[in-house]
Amino acid sequence: MVTQGLAALVILFSGFINALTGFGFIIVAAPFLVQLLPPKEVAATALVLGIIISLGIAYRERAFIRLRVAVLMALAAVFGVPLGAAILNSVSASTLKILVGAIVIAATLPMTRGFRLPAGRQQPLSLLSGFLSGVLSGISGMSGAIAALFFTGYAWEPSHLRPTIAGFNAMTSSVALAWLLLSGTIGRKEVWSALLFLPLVLLGLLLSNVLRLRFDRRHFRSLTFLLVLIAGTLALLTGLFEKIR
């Protein structure tokens, strides 16, 4: 019961952070959730809530989506989802913590350092990013981590970056959720557990709208990066400790 309560607080906080800063909901939530929930429940929660949030953003800002890039990356992601699902089926909780922690750190740290990708190679890198995002989506529902790194690397305007990532996440996460359900990796129990957290996500979004004017968005975003890096490091170290214990 305590574990579920802590997971609920993580979901509430992540929804609040996502709406306030535009930073990925699952990248914020995953390093904490892997400490509290079984691996398959983490994946189901990330996918179900991620789809709902992404669809809302994509619909609201649909005029600014770069649809061709989002669809191309989502098609590449389809080939990565089965690999991610196979990994999820075969790894322990400690291994998932190590994977999530390492991925969160690897994706977030470059964003804090003004990471840029080489010009002129956007299409092949978009396909690679899409494939890796599909793998991550099958493992833990974190399709947005690599996608955010890719889009940030090309310094897209925020008005296009946010809805394009949301559109890509909605497509990729839907494919991953369908694959995990059809393959029997997750079931209705995990999906229902994820849906129980939905009111908390909506409450987090509401709180962010109420408090939006009280925060310096740049400073708050920096604080969020720091918090995510700490959470990723905690997940990584916890997983390593469990491995060697």
C-alpha positions in Angstrom: 0.0 0.0 0.0 2.9 2.4 0.9 4.5 1.5 -2.4 1.4 2.3 -4.4 1.0 5.6 -2.5 4.6 6.6 -3.4 4.0 5.6 -7.0 0.9 7.8 -7.0 3.0 10.8 -5.7 5.6 10.2 -8.5 2.8 10.2 -11.1 1.3 13.4 -9.7 4.7 15.1 -9.6 5.6 14.0 -13.1 2.4 15.3 -14.6 3.0 18.6 -12.9 6.6 18.8 -14.2 5.6 17.8 -17.7 3.0 20.5 -18.0 5.1 23.2 -16.4 8.4 22.6 -18.3 7.5 20.6 -21.4 9.9 18.0 -20.2 9.0 14.3 -20.9 6.6 12.8 -18.4 8.1 9.3 -18.6 11.7 10.5 -18.4 10.8 12.1 -15.1 8.7 9.3 -13.8 10.5 6.1 -14.9 13.6 6.4 -12.6 11.4 6.6 -9.6 8.8 4.0 -10.8 11.4 1.3 -11.3 12.1 1.6 -7.6 8.5 1.0 -6.7 6.7 -1.2 -9.2 7.4 -4.5 -11.0 9.1 -4.1 -14.5 6.0 -5.0 -16.5 3.8 -2.6 -14.5 6.3 0.2 -15.1 6.1 -0.4 -18.8 2.3 -0.6 -18.8 2.0 2.6 -16.7 4.5 4.5 -18.9 2.8 3.4 -22.1 -0.9 3.9 -21.1 -0.4 7.3 -19.5 2.2 8.4 -22.1 -0.3 7.7 -24.9 -3.1 9.7 -23.2 -0.8 12.7 -22.5 0.8 12.6 -25.9 -2.5 12.5 -27.7 -3.7 15.5 -25.8 -0.6 17.5 -26.6 -0.6 16.4 -30.3 -4.2 17.3 -30.8 -4.0 20.6 -29.1 -0.9 21.6 -31.1 -1.6 19.6 -34.2 -0.9 22.6 -36.5 2.8 22.6 -35.6 3.5 18.8 -35.9 6.2 17.9 -38.5 4.2 14.9 -39.5 6.6 13.5 -42.0 9.5 13.2 -39.5 7.2 11.8 -36.8 5.7 9.2 -39.1 9.1 8.2 -40.5 10.5 7.7 -36.9 7.4 5.8 -35.8 7.8 3.4 -38.7 11.4 2.7 -37.7 10.2 2.3 -34.1 7.9 -0.6 -35.2 11.0 -2.7 -35.8 12.5 -1.9 -32.4 9.4 -2.7 -30.3 9.7 -6.5 -30.6 13.3 -6.4 -29.5 12.4 -4.2 -26.5 9.5 -6.6 -25.5 11.9 -9.6 -25.7 14.3 -7.8 -23.4 11.5 -6.9 -20.9 10.5 -10.6 -20.8 14.0 -11.7 -20.0 15.4 -9.1 -17.6 15.2 -8.9 -13.8 14.0 -5.9 -11.9 17.6 -4.9 -11.0 18.6 -5.1 -14.7 15.7 -2.8 -15.6 16.8 -0.3 -13.0 20.3 -0.3 -14.5 18.9 0.1 -18.1 16.5 2.9 -17.1 19.1 4.8 -15.0 21.7 4.6 -17.8 19.3 5.6 -20.5 17.9 8.6 -18.5 21.4 9.8 -17.7 22.6 9.4 -21.3 19.6 11.2 -22.7 19.4 14.0 -20.2 23.0 15.0 -19.6 23.6 16.1 -23.2 20.5 18.3 -23.1 21.9 20.2 -20.2 25.2 20.8 -22.2 23.7 22.3 -25.4 24.0 19.0 -27.4 23.9 19.4 -31.2 23.9 16.8 -34.0 25.7 17.1 -37.3 23.8 19.0 -40.0 22.9 17.1 -43.2 22.4 13.7 -41.6 18.9 14.2 -40.3 17.1 11.4 -42.1 19.4 8.4 -41.2 19.7 9.7 -37.7 16.0 10.0 -37.4 15.6 6.4 -38.5 18.2 5.2 -35.9 16.5 7.3 -33.3 13.1 5.9 -34.2 14.4 2.3 -34.0 16.1 2.9 -30.6 13.0 4.6 -29.3 11.0 1.5 -30.3 13.4 -0.7 -28.3 13.0 1.6 -25.3 9.3 1.7 -25.7 9.1 -2.1 -25.5 11.4 -2.2 -22.5 9.9 0.5 -20.3 7.6 2.8 -22.3 10.4 5.4 -22.6 10.1 6.1 -26.4 10.5 9.9 -25.7 14.0 9.8 -24.3 15.9 9.2 -27.5 13.4 11.2 -29.6 13.9 14.2 -27.3 17.6 13.9 -27.6 17.3 13.7 -31.4 15.1 16.8 -31.7 17.1 18.8 -29.2 20.2 17.9 -31.1 18.8 19.8 -34.2 17.7 22.8 -32.1 14.1 22.7 -33.3 11.9 25.5 -32.3 9.9 24.6 -29.1 6.6 25.3 -31.0 7.5 22.3 -33.3 9.5 20.2 -31.0 6.9 19.5 -28.3 3.9 18.5 -30.6 6.2 16.5 -32.9 7.6 14.5 -30.0 4.1 14.1 -28.7 2.8 12.8 -32.1 5.7 10.4 -32.4 5.2 9.1 -28.8 1.5 8.6 -29.3 2.1 6.4 -32.4 5.1 4.5 -31.0 3.6 3.9 -27.6 0.4 2.6 -29.2 2.3 0.1 -31.2 4.3 -1.0 -28.2 1.2 -1.3 -26.0 -0.6 -3.4 -28.7 2.5 -5.7 -29.1 2.9 -6.2 -25.3 -0.8 -7.0 -25.0 -0.9 -9.4 -28.0 2.3 -11.2 -27.0 1.0 -11.7 -23.4 3.9 -9.7 -21.9 1.4 -7.5 -20.1 -2.3 -8.1 -19.4 -5.4 -6.3 -18.4 -4.3 -6.2 -14.8 -1.3 -4.0 -15.6 -3.3 -1.7 -17.9 -6.1 -1.3 -15.3 -3.4 -0.4 -12.7 -2.0 2.2 -15.0 -5.4 3.8 -15.7 -6.0 4.2 -11.9 -3.2 6.7 -12.0 -4.8 8.9 -14.7 -6.7 11.2 -12.3 -3.3 12.1 -10.6 -1.8 13.0 -14.0 -4.7 15.3 -14.7 -4.4 16.8 -11.2 -0.7 17.5 -11.9 -1.6 19.2 -15.1 -4.2 21.3 -13.4 -1.8 22.3 -10.6 0.8 23.4 -13.1 -1.7 25.7 -14.8 -2.7 27.3 -11.5 1.0 27.8 -10.4 2.4 28.6 -13.8 3.0 32.3 -13.2 4.8 31.7 -9.9 7.9 30.0 -11.5 10.8 31.1 -13.6 10.4 28.5 -16.3 14.2 28.4 -17.2 15.3 27.9 -13.6 12.6 25.3 -13.0 13.6 23.4 -16.1 17.2 23.4 -14.9 16.0 22.1 -11.5 14.0 19.4 -13.3 17.1 18.3 -15.3 19.0 18.0 -12.0 16.2 16.0 -10.3 16.0 13.6 -13.3 19.7 13.1 -13.3 19.7 12.3 -9.5 16.8 9.9 -10.0 18.5 8.2 -12.9 21.7 7.9 -10.9 19.8 6.4 -8.0 18.1 3.9 -10.3 21.4 2.9 -11.8 23.2 2.5 -8.5 20.3 0.6 -6.9 20.3 -1.8 -9.8 24.1 -2.3 -9.6 23.9 -2.8 -5.8 21.2 -5.5 -6.2 23.3 -7.2 -8.8 26.4 -7.5 -6.6 24.6 -8.1 -3.3 
